[in-house]
């Protein structure tokens, strides 16, 4: 059975006060897909992590400590999805790649959050994909693909349907450093998928129809990164 890693941004999973309906529908989708491919899911921190990171920074915390805060939030978000998935998922967020790979021997779906300070969940999903021998990494984000600039800030930003790994790296290198950046993909994650050659898809994560297509390797509305 092929392996696919899905990185779900925290802002996709928990963007509002009440996100139950989306989480339930996402879990139903993932449970169905898990009959066709082996799934590893990496969950981000989103708005909740950004809030605590911003607050902690204002109180004087250093970036490494802020990373630890962000990691804890990603694991809380991951637990919400684990609850919704039920028995098909490993019962806790895996904290290491070895734990994730071991759990996958007995569970159809394994969920992770962050792992180490300095590594975003983009980087975690890329490294997990490398370790698990994934044929595909799907990055479910708040935008429907990779753009030349942030489409929420730049009206002239153009969506790119297909790009190379090197082009992705160039785009990602424009991102400012610091804990909690809100971008499509981070530079370290981009470099890892490039060295591994893992085909990477960027899709609007709230659009479950397109998300399913992307996970199963079908044509979808978004961006495909390869070569």
C-alpha positions as CSV (number, residue, x, y, z in Angstrom):
1,X,0.0,0.0,0.0
2,X,1.4,3.4,-1.0
3,X,2.2,5.9,1.7
4,X,1.0,9.6,1.7
5,X,1.9,12.3,4.2
6,X,-0.7,15.1,4.6
7,X,0.3,18.3,6.4
8,X,-2.8,20.1,7.7
9,X,-2.3,23.7,8.7
10,X,-3.6,24.5,12.2
11,X,-5.6,27.4,10.6
12,X,-7.4,24.9,8.5
13,X,-8.2,22.5,11.3
14,X,-9.2,25.1,13.9
15,X,-9.8,28.5,12.3
16,X,-12.8,29.6,14.4
17,X,-14.4,29.1,17.8
18,X,-16.5,26.0,16.7
19,X,-14.7,23.8,14.2
20,X,-16.4,20.5,15.0
21,X,-18.3,20.1,11.7
22,X,-15.2,20.4,9.6
23,X,-13.1,18.1,11.8
24,X,-15.9,15.5,11.7
25,X,-16.1,15.7,7.9
26,X,-12.3,15.6,7.5
27,X,-12.1,12.5,9.8
28,X,-14.7,10.8,7.7
29,X,-12.7,11.6,4.5
30,X,-9.4,10.4,6.0
31,X,-11.0,7.2,7.3
32,X,-12.3,6.4,3.8
33,X,-9.0,7.2,2.1
34,X,-7.0,5.1,4.6
35,X,-8.5,2.0,3.0
36,X,-6.5,2.9,-0.2
37,X,-3.3,4.4,1.1
38,X,-1.3,4.4,4.4
39,X,-1.7,7.9,5.9
40,X,0.5,10.0,8.1
41,X,-1.0,13.3,9.1
42,X,1.0,16.2,10.5
43,X,-1.0,19.0,12.1
44,X,0.1,22.6,12.5
45,X,-0.5,25.1,15.3
46,X,-2.5,27.8,13.4
47,X,-4.1,30.8,15.1
48,X,-3.9,29.3,18.6
49,X,-0.1,28.8,18.3
50,X,0.3,32.2,16.8
51,X,-1.6,33.8,19.7
52,X,0.6,32.1,22.3
53,X,3.8,32.8,20.4
54,X,2.9,36.4,20.0
55,X,2.0,36.7,23.7
56,X,5.1,34.8,24.8
57,X,7.3,37.0,22.7
58,X,5.8,40.1,24.2
59,X,6.6,38.7,27.6
60,X,10.2,38.2,26.7
61,X,10.5,34.5,25.7
62,X,13.3,33.5,23.4
63,X,12.6,31.9,20.0
64,X,13.5,28.4,21.2
65,X,11.0,28.6,24.1
66,X,8.4,29.9,21.7
67,X,9.0,26.9,19.4
68,X,8.3,24.6,22.4
69,X,5.0,26.5,23.0
70,X,4.1,26.1,19.3
71,X,4.9,22.3,19.4
72,X,2.6,21.8,22.4
73,X,-0.3,23.5,20.5
74,X,0.2,21.4,17.4
75,X,-0.2,18.3,19.6
76,X,-3.4,19.6,21.1
77,X,-4.8,20.2,17.6
78,X,-3.6,16.7,16.6
79,X,-5.5,15.2,19.6
80,X,-8.8,16.8,18.3
81,X,-8.4,15.0,15.0
82,X,-7.4,11.7,16.7
83,X,-10.6,11.8,18.7
84,X,-12.7,12.3,15.6
85,X,-10.9,9.5,13.7
86,X,-11.6,6.9,16.3
87,X,-10.1,3.5,16.3
88,X,-8.4,3.8,12.9
89,X,-5.9,6.3,14.3
90,X,-3.0,5.8,16.7
91,X,-4.3,7.0,20.0
92,X,-1.9,9.8,20.7
93,X,0.2,12.2,18.6
94,X,3.5,10.5,17.7
95,X,6.3,12.6,19.1
96,X,9.1,11.1,17.1
97,X,9.5,9.7,13.6
98,X,10.4,6.3,15.0
99,X,7.2,6.3,17.1
100,X,5.2,7.2,14.0
101,X,6.7,4.5,11.9
102,X,6.2,1.9,14.7
103,X,2.6,3.0,15.2
104,X,1.8,2.6,11.5
105,X,2.4,-1.1,11.7
106,X,-0.9,-1.5,13.6
107,X,-2.9,1.6,12.7
108,X,-4.2,2.9,9.4
109,X,-3.6,6.6,10.3
110,X,-0.8,8.1,12.4
111,X,-1.0,11.7,13.5
112,X,1.9,14.0,14.5
113,X,2.4,17.6,15.6
114,X,5.7,19.3,15.9
115,X,8.9,17.6,17.0
116,X,11.9,19.8,17.7
117,X,12.4,23.6,18.1
118,X,13.3,25.2,14.8
119,X,11.4,22.7,12.8
120,X,8.0,23.8,11.4
121,X,5.3,21.2,10.7
122,X,6.2,21.7,7.0
123,X,9.7,20.4,7.8
124,X,8.3,17.7,10.0
125,X,6.0,16.4,7.2
126,X,8.8,16.5,4.7
127,X,11.2,14.6,7.0
128,X,8.4,12.1,7.9
129,X,7.7,11.6,4.2
130,X,11.4,10.9,3.6
131,X,11.6,8.4,6.5
132,X,8.3,6.7,5.6
133,X,9.1,6.4,1.9
134,X,6.0,8.4,0.9
135,X,5.1,8.7,-2.7
136,X,3.4,12.0,-2.1
137,X,3.2,14.9,0.4
138,X,0.0,16.9,0.4
139,X,0.1,20.3,2.1
140,X,-3.4,21.4,3.0
141,X,-3.3,25.2,3.5
142,X,-5.5,28.2,3.7
143,X,-4.8,29.1,0.0
144,X,-5.5,27.1,-3.1
145,X,-1.9,26.7,-4.3
146,X,1.5,28.3,-4.4
147,X,1.5,32.0,-5.5
148,X,4.2,34.3,-6.6
149,X,3.4,36.4,-3.5
150,X,1.0,36.3,-0.6
151,X,-2.4,36.6,-2.4
152,X,-4.0,37.9,0.8
153,X,-1.7,40.9,0.7
154,X,-0.7,41.3,-3.0
155,X,-3.5,41.7,-5.6
156,X,-1.0,41.0,-8.3
157,X,0.1,37.6,-7.0
158,X,-0.2,34.8,-9.6
159,X,-1.1,31.2,-8.8
160,X,1.3,28.6,-10.1
161,X,-0.2,25.3,-11.2
162,X,3.1,23.5,-11.6
163,X,6.6,24.4,-10.3
164,X,9.9,22.7,-9.7
165,X,11.5,22.1,-6.3
166,X,14.0,24.8,-7.0
167,X,11.3,27.3,-7.8
168,X,9.6,26.4,-4.5
169,X,12.8,27.0,-2.6
170,X,13.2,30.4,-4.2
171,X,9.7,31.4,-3.2
172,X,10.1,30.1,0.3
173,X,13.4,31.9,0.9
174,X,11.6,35.2,0.8
175,X,9.8,34.3,4.0
176,X,11.1,36.1,7.2
177,X,12.5,33.9,10.0
178,X,10.9,33.5,13.4
179,X,8.6,31.2,15.2
180,X,5.0,31.0,13.9
181,X,5.3,32.3,10.3
182,X,2.1,31.9,8.3
183,X,3.2,30.7,4.8
184,X,2.4,28.0,2.3
185,X,5.7,26.2,2.8
186,X,8.9,26.9,4.8
187,X,12.5,26.9,3.4
188,X,13.7,23.8,5.3
189,X,10.6,21.7,4.3
190,X,11.1,22.8,0.7
191,X,14.8,21.7,0.7
192,X,13.9,18.3,2.2
193,X,11.2,17.5,-0.4
194,X,13.7,18.6,-3.1
195,X,16.5,16.3,-1.9
196,X,14.0,13.4,-1.5
197,X,12.2,14.0,-4.7
198,X,8.8,13.6,-3.0
199,X,6.1,15.0,-5.3
200,X,4.4,17.7,-3.2
201,X,0.9,19.1,-3.7
202,X,-0.5,22.3,-2.2
203,X,-4.3,22.5,-1.9
204,X,-7.0,24.4,-0.1
205,X,-7.5,22.3,2.9
206,X,-11.1,23.3,3.6
207,X,-12.1,22.1,0.2
208,X,-12.5,18.4,1.0
209,X,-13.3,17.4,-2.6
210,X,-10.0,18.8,-3.9
211,X,-8.1,17.5,-0.8
212,X,-9.2,14.0,-1.5
213,X,-8.1,14.2,-5.1
214,X,-4.7,15.5,-4.1
215,X,-4.2,12.8,-1.5
216,X,-5.1,10.1,-4.1
217,X,-2.9,11.6,-6.8
218,X,-5.7,12.7,-9.0
219,X,-5.9,16.0,-10.9
220,X,-6.9,18.7,-8.5
221,X,-7.2,22.5,-8.2
222,X,-3.9,23.6,-6.6
223,X,-0.1,23.4,-7.2
224,X,2.0,20.3,-8.0
225,X,5.7,20.5,-7.1
226,X,8.1,18.1,-8.7
227,X,11.4,17.7,-10.6
